[in-house]
Amino acid sequence: MAIKYRTIQLVVKNNVLAHREARKLLDRLAGEKNLCLRWDQEADPMGKMADNDQPLDLVVVLGGDGTLLKAARLYGGQGAPILGVNLGGLGFLTEINLEEFYAILDTILEGGCQTETRMMLSAEIIRQGLVLTPTCFLNDAVINKGALARIVDLETSIDDLFLTSYRGDGLIVSTPTGSTAYNLAAGGPILHPALQTMILTPICPFTLTNRPIIVQDNSVIDIRLGSKARDVWVTFDGQIGYPLEPGDLVRIKKAPVQIALIKSPFKNYFEILRTKLKWG
């Protein structure tokens, strides 16, 4: 095997199968000279890993879509392509199964692979003029109410132009990659993941004519929480959440970084879509 990738980061789901496959991969590549294979088992699920600043050539994800979303947040800004291996679950992002993993890995390590660029979004919470918790994410930002909260009011503007005040259970701002996640369940459209756009999808809107809307990728989306709102959260990729206070502004725009996902040579996006959604 002619190794052309020198530093490989493993991101491994915390279960028995994923740990077993990670150790198998470590053993398989142990004899390769000049190859650094890292597996941070002490990884912080909220976003920090050991030696996170070391340049990477490849990120290998062993798990599911949630594990890949975590990897995108941690390493997406370093420019290394991400190889997602699905070890169970739906797997829109981790499109490579375990049976084909090692054949594809050999091709990748020899320098042959196809990648697809995916846009990411950035968000910041602005509270009384102060910027809190800037975050990058791959799938979606969801603003919704807690279990006992009333209808939430979300005053929404695009590029400083007023759009509408959404009243309902909440609002999803999604990338095309995230269009097959919560956006789809809430009645939003499916977009090809290579597109550069953003989707706003209301969750159970009080006004039934409030429908999903797609905006261009250079838009700046401002969502301000109503003054009477209580027990409202914003969640990024379904993994990191922050409580919001009345009057808070959530600002979402295209992130300065993108990720590159390695594509399977054995299937295409529409085949994955048909299989995962059980289309005829």
matplotlib code that plots the C-alpha trace (Angstrom):
import matplotlib.pyplot as plt

x = [0.0, 1.5, 0.5, 0.0, -1.9, 0.4, -1.9, -5.2, -7.7, -10.3, -13.6, -15.3, -18.7, -18.7, -20.0, -18.5, -18.7, -17.1, -14.3, -13.7, -13.4, -11.1, -8.7, -8.8, -7.9, -5.1, -3.7, -4.0, -2.0, 0.4, 3.2, 3.0, 6.0, 5.5, 1.8, 0.3, -3.1, -4.8, -7.7, -8.7, -10.7, -10.9, -12.7, -15.0, -18.4, -19.1, -16.3, -12.7, -10.1, -6.5, -3.9, -6.8, -4.4, -2.2, -2.6, -4.6, -4.6, -7.7, -10.5, -12.1, -15.5, -16.7, -20.2, -23.2, -24.4, -24.2, -20.6, -19.8, -21.6, -19.3, -16.3, -17.3, -17.5, -14.2, -12.1, -14.1, -11.9, -8.7, -9.4, -8.9, -11.5, -13.8, -14.5, -17.8, -18.3, -21.8, -22.0, -25.8, -28.7, -30.0, -26.6, -27.2, -23.8, -21.9, -22.7, -19.9, -20.8, -18.4, -18.2, -16.7, -14.7, -11.2, -11.4, -12.2, -9.6, -6.9, -7.9, -7.9, -4.4, -3.1, -4.3, -7.5, -10.8, -13.7, -14.9, -18.0, -17.9, -20.6, -21.3, -21.5, -23.3, -22.1, -24.4, -24.0, -26.3, -26.4, -27.7, -27.9, -25.2, -22.8, -21.9, -22.3, -21.2, -20.2, -20.7, -20.2, -22.5, -23.2, -26.9, -29.2, -29.9, -33.3, -35.0, -37.9, -39.8, -39.5, -42.1, -44.3, -43.7, -46.4, -46.3, -43.0, -42.7, -39.7, -39.3, -37.2, -35.3, -33.1, -30.3, -32.0, -35.2, -38.2, -39.5, -42.2, -42.9, -43.1, -45.5, -45.5, -43.3, -40.1, -38.0, -35.3, -32.5, -30.9, -28.1, -28.9, -26.9, -29.4, -32.4, -33.0, -32.8, -35.3, -36.2, -37.6, -39.6, -41.1, -42.3, -39.3, -37.9, -35.1, -32.2, -29.1, -26.4, -23.9, -26.1, -25.2, -28.4, -30.2, -33.7, -36.0, -38.7, -41.3, -42.2, -46.0, -46.7, -49.8, -50.4, -50.8, -49.6, -46.1, -44.2, -40.5, -38.4, -35.0, -32.6, -29.2, -26.1, -24.7, -27.8, -27.7, -30.6, -31.6, -34.1, -35.2, -37.0, -40.2, -40.4, -42.8, -40.9, -39.9, -38.1, -36.8, -33.6, -31.4, -29.7, -27.0, -26.9, -29.0, -25.9, -25.2, -27.9, -28.1, -31.0, -32.4, -33.7, -36.5, -35.1, -32.1, -31.0, -29.8, -27.7, -27.0, -24.9, -22.7, -19.5, -16.1, -15.2, -16.6, -16.0, -15.1, -16.9, -15.4, -17.9, -18.5, -17.5, -20.2, -23.3, -24.6, -26.7, -30.0, -29.4, -28.8, -31.9, -34.1, -32.6, -32.8, -36.3, -37.6, -38.7, -39.8]
y = [0.0, 3.4, 5.6, 9.1, 10.2, 10.7, 11.8, 10.1, 11.0, 8.4, 9.6, 6.6, 6.1, 5.0, 1.4, -2.1, -2.5, 0.8, 0.3, -3.2, -1.9, 1.0, -1.5, -3.6, -0.6, 0.3, -3.2, -3.3, 0.0, -0.5, -1.6, 1.4, 3.7, 7.4, 7.0, 8.6, 7.2, 9.0, 7.9, 10.2, 7.9, 10.6, 12.9, 15.5, 15.0, 18.8, 19.6, 19.3, 16.6, 16.1, 17.6, 19.2, 21.7, 19.1, 19.1, 16.2, 14.4, 12.3, 11.8, 8.4, 8.2, 4.9, 5.1, 6.9, 10.3, 11.7, 10.8, 12.4, 15.6, 15.7, 15.1, 17.9, 20.4, 19.2, 18.9, 20.5, 23.6, 21.7, 20.8, 17.0, 14.9, 12.9, 9.2, 8.2, 4.4, 3.5, 1.0, 1.0, 3.4, 5.4, 6.8, 9.6, 11.0, 7.8, 6.3, 3.6, 0.3, -1.9, -4.5, -2.1, 0.0, -1.5, -1.7, 2.0, 2.8, 1.1, 3.3, 6.4, 5.7, 5.3, 8.8, 7.9, 9.1, 11.4, 14.0, 16.2, 19.6, 20.4, 23.9, 24.5, 27.3, 29.4, 30.8, 33.2, 34.2, 38.0, 39.0, 42.6, 43.5, 40.7, 37.8, 34.4, 30.9, 31.2, 27.7, 26.0, 23.2, 20.9, 19.9, 22.4, 24.9, 24.3, 26.9, 25.3, 25.5, 23.2, 20.6, 22.9, 26.2, 28.1, 29.0, 30.8, 34.0, 34.3, 37.6, 36.6, 38.8, 38.1, 40.5, 43.1, 42.8, 41.6, 38.2, 37.3, 36.5, 32.8, 31.6, 27.9, 25.3, 26.6, 27.1, 25.0, 26.6, 23.8, 23.3, 21.1, 18.3, 18.6, 18.7, 15.0, 15.3, 17.3, 19.5, 16.5, 15.4, 18.9, 18.9, 20.7, 20.0, 17.6, 19.5, 17.9, 18.2, 19.8, 22.9, 26.2, 27.4, 27.5, 26.3, 27.9, 25.5, 26.4, 23.7, 23.3, 26.9, 28.6, 30.2, 27.4, 29.5, 29.7, 27.4, 26.5, 28.9, 28.5, 31.5, 32.0, 31.0, 34.5, 35.5, 36.5, 35.2, 37.0, 35.4, 37.3, 35.7, 37.3, 39.2, 36.7, 33.6, 31.2, 27.8, 28.1, 26.5, 26.6, 23.3, 22.7, 19.4, 17.9, 17.7, 21.1, 23.2, 26.6, 28.1, 31.4, 34.4, 36.8, 39.3, 37.1, 37.3, 34.2, 35.1, 32.4, 32.6, 30.6, 29.4, 30.4, 26.7, 23.8, 20.0, 17.4, 14.1, 11.1, 9.5, 5.8, 4.5, 1.8, 4.0, 7.5, 10.0, 9.1, 5.4, 6.3, 8.4, 5.6, 3.1, 5.2, 6.6, 3.2, 4.7, 2.2]
z = [0.0, -1.0, 1.9, 0.8, 3.9, 6.9, 9.7, 10.2, 12.9, 14.1, 15.4, 17.0, 18.4, 22.0, 21.6, 21.4, 17.6, 16.8, 19.3, 17.9, 14.4, 15.5, 17.1, 14.0, 11.9, 14.3, 14.1, 10.3, 9.8, 12.7, 10.3, 8.0, 8.4, 8.7, 9.4, 12.5, 13.4, 16.2, 18.3, 21.2, 23.4, 26.0, 23.5, 25.0, 23.2, 23.5, 21.1, 22.4, 21.6, 22.4, 19.9, 18.0, 16.3, 14.6, 10.8, 9.5, 6.1, 6.7, 9.2, 9.5, 11.3, 12.7, 13.8, 12.3, 11.2, 14.7, 15.0, 11.6, 12.7, 15.7, 13.5, 11.2, 14.1, 15.5, 12.3, 9.5, 9.5, 9.0, 5.3, 5.7, 3.8, 6.0, 5.4, 7.1, 7.9, 8.9, 11.7, 12.0, 11.7, 8.8, 7.6, 5.0, 5.8, 6.7, 3.3, 3.3, 4.9, 6.9, 4.1, 1.6, 4.1, 3.7, -0.1, -0.2, 2.4, 0.3, -2.6, -0.5, 1.0, -2.5, -3.3, -5.2, -3.9, -4.9, -2.5, -2.3, -0.7, 1.9, 3.2, 7.0, 8.9, 11.7, 14.5, 17.3, 20.1, 20.7, 24.2, 25.1, 22.5, 23.6, 21.3, 23.1, 22.1, 18.3, 16.8, 13.4, 12.4, 9.4, 9.6, 11.3, 14.0, 15.8, 18.0, 19.9, 23.1, 26.1, 26.9, 28.9, 27.0, 25.1, 21.4, 20.7, 18.7, 16.5, 14.6, 11.5, 9.0, 6.0, 5.3, 7.6, 5.6, 7.7, 6.7, 9.2, 12.8, 13.1, 15.8, 16.6, 18.2, 16.7, 13.6, 11.8, 9.8, 7.7, 5.2, 2.1, 3.9, 6.8, 4.6, 5.1, 8.9, 11.2, 8.2, 6.3, 9.3, 9.7, 6.1, 4.5, 1.1, 0.2, -1.4, -3.1, -0.5, -2.9, -3.3, -1.5, 0.0, 3.4, 4.3, 6.9, 8.0, 10.7, 13.2, 13.6, 12.7, 14.2, 10.8, 8.3, 5.4, 6.9, 4.7, 4.2, 2.3, 0.6, 0.6, -1.0, 0.8, 1.4, 3.3, 7.0, 9.0, 12.2, 14.5, 17.6, 20.5, 21.6, 24.9, 26.5, 25.5, 28.3, 28.2, 24.7, 23.4, 20.3, 19.4, 16.8, 14.9, 17.7, 19.9, 21.5, 23.0, 24.7, 26.6, 25.2, 27.0, 25.9, 23.4, 22.4, 18.7, 16.9, 13.9, 11.3, 8.1, 5.9, 7.8, 6.4, 6.3, 4.3, 4.7, 2.1, 2.4, 0.6, -1.7, -2.1, -5.6, -5.3, -4.9, -5.8, -3.9, -5.5, -4.8, -1.1, -1.1, -2.5, -0.1, 3.1, 2.3, 1.0, -2.3, -5.0]

ax = plt.figure().add_subplot(projection="3d")
ax.plot(x, y, z, "-o")
ax.set_aspect("equal")
plt.show()
